[in-house]
């Protein structure tokens, strides 16, 4: 069972446009269309933020308070910027319990024809179901096909 989410950046938040959820109801995570979560705390946010110009990354990260949602949540600006650099280099973001215990998430940006980020797509599974390497091996090729993975530029 997995959940899939489509979102956009709105200021320092991820704004959910669509969510298909299956089997993760026990986590009581509300991600219905129209829901917002802090972009700094989620793989979906990291996937999109990583493809913005540095000054825009900083502006969006500084636009809201950053609090720890778990012991794994990055809140320091330097740590977040370093994470965004890694995400940009890899082309995808991962989360293992950074904003919700017991879940693994893999996210990729959706880019327009000019290589600018316009949205993001993520898939989330129960961490008890599979380890991160297996999850990445299974989910990444599918996300790459769905997002039309290609190189980006700072827009």
Kinemage of the C-alpha trace (Angstrom):
@kinemage 1
@onewidth
@group {chain A} dominant
@subgroup {mainchain}
@vectorlist {calphas} color= white
{ca unk a 1} P 0.000 0.000 0.000
{ca unk a 2} L 1.233 3.475 -0.868
{ca unk a 3} L 0.071 7.055 -1.122
{ca unk a 4} L 0.831 9.394 -3.972
{ca unk a 5} L 0.716 13.174 -3.761
{ca unk a 6} L 0.845 16.044 -6.220
{ca unk a 7} L 1.717 19.462 -4.848
{ca unk a 8} L 3.021 22.910 -5.658
{ca unk a 9} L 5.037 25.438 -3.692
{ca unk a 10} L 3.110 28.338 -2.214
{ca unk a 11} L 5.508 30.571 -0.328
{ca unk a 12} L 7.195 28.354 2.262
{ca unk a 13} L 4.516 25.655 2.050
{ca unk a 14} L 3.651 22.654 -0.034
{ca unk a 15} L 0.053 23.034 -1.205
{ca unk a 16} L -1.524 19.691 -2.061
{ca unk a 17} L -3.423 19.516 -5.347
{ca unk a 18} L -4.211 15.787 -5.324
{ca unk a 19} L -3.695 12.743 -3.133
{ca unk a 20} L -4.332 9.060 -3.742
{ca unk a 21} L -4.047 7.246 -0.426
{ca unk a 22} L -4.067 3.525 0.208
{ca unk a 23} L -3.379 1.704 3.436
{ca unk a 24} L -1.767 4.529 5.432
{ca unk a 25} L -4.902 5.699 7.266
{ca unk a 26} L -3.527 4.738 10.686
{ca unk a 27} L -0.993 7.582 10.441
{ca unk a 28} L -3.828 10.142 10.388
{ca unk a 29} L -1.967 12.431 8.010
{ca unk a 30} L -4.343 14.870 6.369
{ca unk a 31} L -3.059 15.568 2.866
{ca unk a 32} L -6.327 16.226 1.055
{ca unk a 33} L -6.324 18.737 -1.809
{ca unk a 34} L -5.997 22.212 -0.294
{ca unk a 35} L -3.917 21.033 2.671
{ca unk a 36} L -0.635 22.833 3.409
{ca unk a 37} L 2.507 21.601 5.120
{ca unk a 38} L 5.859 23.342 5.648
{ca unk a 39} L 8.076 22.761 2.603
{ca unk a 40} L 11.230 22.537 4.762
{ca unk a 41} L 9.913 19.418 6.495
{ca unk a 42} L 8.890 17.204 3.580
{ca unk a 43} L 10.519 15.363 0.708
{ca unk a 44} L 7.938 16.869 -1.643
{ca unk a 45} L 8.982 20.352 -0.514
{ca unk a 46} L 12.682 19.517 -0.823
{ca unk a 47} L 12.197 18.146 -4.344
{ca unk a 48} L 10.701 21.435 -5.487
{ca unk a 49} L 12.813 23.847 -3.413
{ca unk a 50} L 16.020 22.227 -4.687
{ca unk a 51} L 15.274 23.429 -8.207
{ca unk a 52} L 14.900 27.101 -7.325
{ca unk a 53} L 17.606 29.763 -7.330
{ca unk a 54} L 19.472 29.997 -3.997
{ca unk a 55} L 18.007 33.395 -3.057
{ca unk a 56} L 14.482 32.047 -3.611
{ca unk a 57} L 15.259 28.930 -1.551
{ca unk a 58} L 16.386 31.110 1.338
{ca unk a 59} L 13.410 33.444 1.017
{ca unk a 60} L 10.945 30.536 1.127
{ca unk a 61} L 12.753 28.757 3.970
{ca unk a 62} L 12.866 31.976 6.009
{ca unk a 63} L 9.191 32.784 5.349
{ca unk a 64} L 7.903 30.574 8.164
{ca unk a 65} L 9.082 29.261 11.520
{ca unk a 66} L 10.968 25.969 11.298
{ca unk a 67} L 10.242 23.546 14.124
{ca unk a 68} L 11.251 19.932 14.616
{ca unk a 69} L 8.399 17.574 13.756
{ca unk a 70} L 10.590 14.589 14.685
{ca unk a 71} L 14.183 14.146 15.786
{ca unk a 72} L 15.064 13.792 12.074
{ca unk a 73} L 13.560 17.088 10.894
{ca unk a 74} L 16.182 19.531 9.650
{ca unk a 75} L 15.492 23.089 10.812
{ca unk a 76} L 18.807 24.926 10.458
{ca unk a 77} L 19.142 27.028 7.319
{ca unk a 78} L 22.656 25.772 6.472
{ca unk a 79} L 21.616 22.124 6.935
{ca unk a 80} L 18.527 22.623 4.780
{ca unk a 81} L 20.488 24.347 2.009
{ca unk a 82} L 23.028 21.503 2.044
{ca unk a 83} L 20.140 19.009 1.783
{ca unk a 84} L 18.665 20.943 -1.148
{ca unk a 85} L 22.045 20.821 -2.904
{ca unk a 86} L 22.078 17.009 -2.480
{ca unk a 87} L 18.508 16.720 -3.745
{ca unk a 88} L 19.290 18.830 -6.816
{ca unk a 89} L 22.346 16.688 -7.586
{ca unk a 90} L 20.412 13.397 -7.197
{ca unk a 91} L 17.250 14.665 -8.874
{ca unk a 92} L 14.987 13.355 -6.121
{ca unk a 93} L 14.333 13.761 -2.389
{ca unk a 94} L 13.813 11.114 0.274
{ca unk a 95} L 12.403 11.255 3.767
{ca unk a 96} L 12.508 8.610 6.445
{ca unk a 97} L 10.342 9.913 9.269
{ca unk a 98} L 11.263 13.596 9.037
{ca unk a 99} L 7.691 14.816 9.300
{ca unk a 100} L 5.832 11.632 10.269
{ca unk a 101} L 7.152 8.611 12.134
{ca unk a 102} L 6.913 5.278 10.368
{ca unk a 103} L 6.766 6.540 6.794
{ca unk a 104} L 9.189 6.676 3.868
{ca unk a 105} L 8.717 9.181 1.076
{ca unk a 106} L 10.373 9.642 -2.302
{ca unk a 107} L 9.655 12.823 -4.281
{ca unk a 108} L 10.616 14.362 -7.604
{ca unk a 109} L 9.958 17.735 -9.188
{ca unk a 110} L 7.810 18.218 -12.257
{ca unk a 111} L 9.562 20.605 -14.624
{ca unk a 112} L 8.179 22.697 -17.469
{ca unk a 113} L 9.648 22.732 -20.983
{ca unk a 114} L 12.265 25.295 -19.896
{ca unk a 115} L 13.404 23.120 -16.964
{ca unk a 116} L 11.731 25.218 -14.256
{ca unk a 117} L 9.940 23.499 -11.391
{ca unk a 118} L 6.153 23.784 -11.554
{ca unk a 119} L 5.049 21.026 -9.160
{ca unk a 120} L 6.179 17.897 -7.384
{ca unk a 121} L 5.092 14.286 -7.142
{ca unk a 122} L 5.733 11.957 -4.211
{ca unk a 123} L 5.043 8.408 -3.148
{ca unk a 124} L 4.890 7.329 0.493
{ca unk a 125} L 4.948 3.850 2.048
{ca unk a 126} L 4.843 2.384 5.530
{ca unk a 127} L 8.446 2.043 6.738
{ca unk a 128} L 7.665 -1.440 8.069
{ca unk a 129} L 6.794 -2.549 4.550
{ca unk a 130} L 10.286 -2.111 3.056
{ca unk a 131} L 13.692 -0.578 3.637
{ca unk a 132} L 14.701 2.673 1.974
{ca unk a 133} L 17.010 1.069 -0.663
{ca unk a 134} L 14.269 -1.324 -1.831
{ca unk a 135} L 11.679 1.451 -1.796
{ca unk a 136} L 13.953 3.726 -3.860
{ca unk a 137} L 14.737 0.933 -6.355
{ca unk a 138} L 11.031 0.239 -6.877
{ca unk a 139} L 9.601 3.770 -6.770
{ca unk a 140} L 12.267 5.911 -8.449
{ca unk a 141} L 11.927 4.517 -11.996
{ca unk a 142} L 8.143 4.987 -11.838
{ca unk a 143} L 8.457 8.557 -10.553
{ca unk a 144} L 11.011 9.340 -13.251
{ca unk a 145} L 8.573 8.172 -15.941
{ca unk a 146} L 5.657 10.077 -14.429
{ca unk a 147} L 7.550 13.340 -13.985
{ca unk a 148} L 9.332 13.179 -17.340
{ca unk a 149} L 12.623 13.514 -15.466
{ca unk a 150} L 15.045 15.888 -17.189
{ca unk a 151} L 17.613 18.436 -16.156
{ca unk a 152} L 16.522 21.641 -14.524
{ca unk a 153} L 17.864 25.146 -14.260
{ca unk a 154} L 17.386 27.873 -11.688
{ca unk a 155} L 14.295 29.815 -12.728
